[in-house]
Amino acid sequence: MVTIKDSGAWISLSWLILKWSTLVGLLLGFVPAALSMASGNTISVNGVGIGGWTGVWVVTLACGLGGFLFGAIWALVLRAIAIASGR
């Protein structure tokens, strides 16, 4: 049951979820990749070794994109709730 009658609260929550899931995705990509590079490992993407900071940024962007897509799905769900609560 939807208890919030104002759809603005749901829309602001959807932007918040999108922002934070993207930032968490970027963080979850950067920290392990940087630590892996610092320990001397080569990052492998589809069997191709990518060394140095290029590999770190590839993993960071891939995880950031995953976080963005996760947040976009939940933002759409929350906006659908906003439309439903407005009626």
Residue pairs with C-beta under 8 A, 6 or more apart in sequence:
2 81
2 84
2 85
4 10
4 85
5 85
6 85
7 82
7 83
7 85
7 86
8 82
9 82
10 78
10 79
10 81
10 82
10 85
11 78
11 79
11 82
13 78
14 74
14 75
14 76
14 78
14 79
14 82
15 75
17 71
17 74
17 75
17 78
18 68
18 71
18 72
18 74
18 75
19 71
20 71
21 67
21 68
21 70
21 71
21 74
22 64
22 67
22 68
22 71
23 67
24 67
25 63
25 64
25 65
25 66
25 67
25 68
25 70
26 60
26 63
26 64
26 67
28 63
28 67
29 59
29 60
29 61
29 62
29 63
29 64
30 56
30 59
30 60
30 63
32 59
33 43
33 55
33 56
33 59
33 60
34 56
36 43
37 43
37 51
37 52
37 53
37 55
37 56
42 49
42 50
42 51
42 55
43 49
43 50
43 51
43 55
43 56
43 58
43 59
44 50
45 55
45 58
45 59
49 55
50 58
